[in-house]
Amino acid sequence: MKPVETKIISGIQQIGIGVPDLANAFRWYRLNFGMDIPIFEDSGVADLMLAYTGGKSQRRHAVLAGNIQGGSAFEIWQYTSREPQAPKFTLQPGDLGLFAVRVKAHDVQISSETLKSRGVDILGEVAKDPGGNDHFFIKDPFGMIFQIVKGDHWFSKGKHQTGGACGCMIGVSDIDKARSLYSDILGYNETIYDETGVFQDLKPLNGGGEKVRRVLLTHKQERKGSLSRWLGPSRIELIQSIKRKPKKIFTDRYWGDLGFIHLCFDIHGMKLLQEECKEKGFPFTVDSSTSFDMGDASGHFSYIEDPDGTLIEFVETYKIPIVKKLGLYLNLKKRNPEKPLPNWMLKTLFLSRIKD
């Protein structure tokens, strides 16, 4: 009997990061965050994203970089057919889109001291969020803001204080409306805090002294799926400006320009997810239909927009490289979609680590 198809969200697979110089960006993320496992590297044409690239196919070079300690990957992405554009204004908390990426750390204070000793641009000191959790912000050399938070899930040991990404901070115009996507469809259905005011921990940020509403969400249920052990749990913080009219972070710019270009979830059951998204008012705006091939990986991807136009990507992975040098790949279509891959199998990905 054919198994019943189910919708599974295994976690945040990766955060897309548009950069001006892929080689330098990849090196910076390796040295400072330990993102040194190139899961795939590919150059080609983004010919399915015409709605977000000015109606023209654009050439790009991308690396999907992971961390040996687990967490979501970075898809480091650079245009090669045009000069990537920076925002035309300085971003503030509450501006619409992906404002900051959460990166997990073993010890937040030690991570602050370590990054500061390396000359990283630390924005303020370690502070507490409304839930009493220590964190701090940094800015990378390309203008992106990262939030370093305490990690509570680690896949394996590594030499870096930080692991991969574990969520993000997203500006929205209406938190309650946005939760119809983030809570109802994506499963972030547990509220850690919901506070409105002026927050001391945001003051190191441009415009961080303004009144906002902040809602930190997590998922009650442990994630399932092939990559769930590596990706781990995640949190999403929605931020809504109270007195200021927020700006859209990618106003008059293309997907792939400088900044956090999408939030990508590793999923199973694309057809069921498509039906659910359409029914709840979030139809697919991009759909690779059957499959994509990114050189070392393959699968099926699609995109939706949140109520403010922030791009959410879904990837159903079919094939991942196990030992690329030997041409060995794992076919995920033949596995139980709810069952995590064994740790030893995931650790074969580490054979491609770059050691600077």
N, C-alpha and C positions, 0 to 999 in steps of 0.2 A: 504493500500500500504506500502510495506517495505521501510523504509527510506534509502536514498542513503548513502553509506559508505563514511566517510570523514577522512582525516588525521588531527589529532589535537595534537599539542605539548603543554601541559599545563604548562610546566616549568621544571626546574631542580628538580627532585624528591629528589635526594640524591647524595652525594659524598662518594665513598667507601674509607675507611681508614684502611689500614692494620696496626695492632698494635701488640706488644709483650705480652700485658697483658690487656685483654678486661675489666676486672672489674676496674682496676685502670684508664684506659683510659676513660671509660664511666664516672667515678666519676669526673675526671679532666675536661671533657667537660661539665658536669653538673654545676660544681662550677664556672667555668670561662666563659662559653658561654651560660649557661642556656639551654643546650640540655638535658632536663630532662623528656621528654615524650617518653617512650619505646613503639613504635608503634608495633613492634614485637621483640621477642627474640627467637632464634632458634639454635639448634645444629644439625648437620647432615653431609652429604657427598656432596661435590661439584663435582658431577659425570658428569656434562655436560661441565665442563671447562677444559677437558683433554688437549686441545691444548695449554693451558696456565699454566698447573700445572705438567709439566714433563711427560705427558702421563699417569699419575696415578690419581685415585680418591683420593682426600684429605679430611680429616675431618676438620671441622671448627665450630666455635661458632660465632654468629653474633647478633648484636642489632641494630635496626633502631631507631635512637633517633631524636626527633623533638623538636622545640622550640615554646612555647606558643605565642610568638610574630610574628610567621611566618618566612618564609624563607625555604630553602632547608634543608633536614635532613642530618645526618651523618649515614652511614652504617658502624658501627665499627666492624671490622672483624679480627678474630684471628685464625690462624692455631692451631689445637689440635693434628694433626698427624705428625707434623714436627716443627722444630725451624724456625720461620720466619727470613728471611735474610735481612739485611740492605744493602743499596747501597755500592758498593765497592769504591766509590769516593764521594767527597763533591760536592753537586749539585750547579749549577750556573744558573742564568737566561738565558734562551735560550736552556738549555738541554731539550731533547725531551720527552715530557710527561706533566703530571699535576704537575706543580712546586709549586703552592700556591693556597689556597682556600680563596676566598673573604668572609668575615663575616661582616654583616651590624651592624652599631652602631648608636645610637641616637646622640651622640656627640663624635667625634673622639678623641678630646683632653682629655675629661673626661675619656673615655675608656682607653686611654693610662695610665693616672694617676692611675686609679682603678686597672688595671692589674699589673702595676709596684708595687703597694702597696701590692699585693698578692704574689710577688716574681716571676711573670711570666717573661720569658726571652724576653725582648723587644729589637728588633734589630734597634737601632737608634732612632731618634726622629720623631715626626709627620712631614711629608713633603708633598709637592704637586706633583701630577702626571702631565704629559704634558697637561692635560685638566684643571689644576688648582684645582683639588679635593684633599682635605686632606686625608691622609692615613698613616698607619705605619705597620710594619711587626713584628710578634712575632714568636718564635719557641716553640713548645710544648715539654714536657719532652721526647717525643719519636722521635724527630728530624723533625717533619713536620712543614712547614712554613705556617702561615696564614696571610692574609692581611686584616686589619681592615679598613673598608671604611664607608662613610656616607650612611645610609639607607634612602630611600625615600618612602618605603612602609612597613606598619606595620599592622598585622592582629588583634592584641589585645594588651592590656597592660601587662607588666610583670615587675619583680623586677630587671632584669638584664639590663645593658647598651647595651648589644648585642642581636641580634636576630639570626636567622639561617644563612646558607650560601646564597650568592646571586651571585655566579659566581666563576670564577677561572682564573688563569694565566697559560697559556699553551705554552710550548716551541715547536716550529715547525721549520723545515728546510727551508720552502718556504711558506711565509704567503699567497701569492696570490693563490697558489695551495691549501692550507688548507681551504681557504674561500669557495672552491667548496663544502665543507661539512658544515662548521660552518655557513656560510651565506646562501647558496643556499638550503640546506636541513633542517638545524636546525633553520633557520629564524633569525639569527643575522645579519640583513641586513642594519643596520645603523651604520656608523662610527662616533665615538665620537672624536677620534684623530688618526692620522697616522704620527708618528714622528720617525726619525732616528738620533742617536747620542749617547752621553754619558750622563747619567741622574743622577742628584744629589740624587733623591729619591731612587735609586736602590743601592747606594754606601754602605749602611749598610749590604748588602747581599754579600756572598762570590762570587767574580767575578763580582760584580755589577758595577765596574768601566769600563767595556768593552763596546765597541760600539755595539748597538743592534737597531733593528727596532721594534717599539711597535705599535700595532693597537688595540684600545679598541672598542669593538663592543657591540651593544645592539639590541633589536628587536623593530621595528617601531610599530608593532601591539600589542595590549594588548593580553596576553595569554588567552585562553579559556579552559574550561574543569572542571571536578569535583573538583580538588584540586588547581585550579589556584589562588583562593583568598589567600590561605594559602602559597603557594609556592612563589607567587609574581614575579616581574620582575627580570631579572638577566643580568649580563654583562660578556663577555669573553674577556680577553686580550691575544692576540697572540704575542709572542716574538720570534724574529729570530736573532741569532748571525750573525754578519757581518764579523768578521775576524777570529773567532774561529770555529773549527769544533766541533759541539755539540755532547754530548754523550747521548745515550738513557738511561733514568732514570731506566728502568727495565732491562737493559742489564744483561744477565746470571742470572736472577731471575724469580720467578713465580708471577703470579697474586695472590694477597693475602699476598705477602711479605710486608715489612714495607714501607709505603708511601701511596700516593693517588692512588688507584688501578683502579678506573674507574669514569667516569662522567655519571650519569644516568638521563634520561629524562622520565617524566611521559607522556604517549602518548595514543591516541586512533586511531585505524585503522592500526593495525600491518601489515596486508597483503599489503595495499597500500604503507606503508612506506618501506616494504621489496622490493617491485617492484621499487620504486623510488631510493632506495639506490643501488640496483643492476644495474639499468640503468645508474646511475652516477658514477659507479666504486667503490662502497662501499658495496659489498655483505655481508650478514649475515655470521659471522664466528661461531656463537653459536646461537641456536634457541631451546627454550624449546617446540616448536611445538604447543602444545595445552594449557598447563598450568603448573604452579608450585604451590607448597604449602609450605609456610614458617610458618606453625603453626598458627599464628594469621592473616595471610594475604594470598591471592592467586591471581594469574594472569598469564600473558604470558610475558616472557622476551626473549630478544635477544641481541646480541652484534655485533658491527662492529668495524673496526679500522680506525683511521684517516690516512692521507698519511704517517705518521711517526710511526704508530703502536699503538698510544694511544687508549685505549679501551673506547668506548662509548656504554653505555647500554641503551636499551629501555625497559620500563615496561608498559604493559597495565594491569591496576589493575582491578580485578573482584570483590574482596571482601576485605573490611577493617573492623577492629573491632571498634564498637561504644561503647559498654559497655562490656568489656571482662569478667568482673566478673559475669555478667548475661548471657554470651554466646550470646550477641546481635551483629550482623554483618550487614553491609550495602552491598547489591548487586548492584554494579555500572553498571552491564550489563543491568539492567532494566531502567536506567535513560537516559535522553537526554544527549549525550556525550559533548555537547557544554556548557551546563548549569552548573555554579559553584554550589557546595553544599552550602546550607544555613549555615550561620555562627554558628547558634546554634547547628547544627548537627556536624560540625567540632569540636566545643568546647567540645563535649562529649569525644573526645580523651584525653582531658586534665584530665579526671578522673583518669587516670593511672599515673599521674605525680609522680616522686620521689622527696620527699622533704628532702634534706640533713640537 
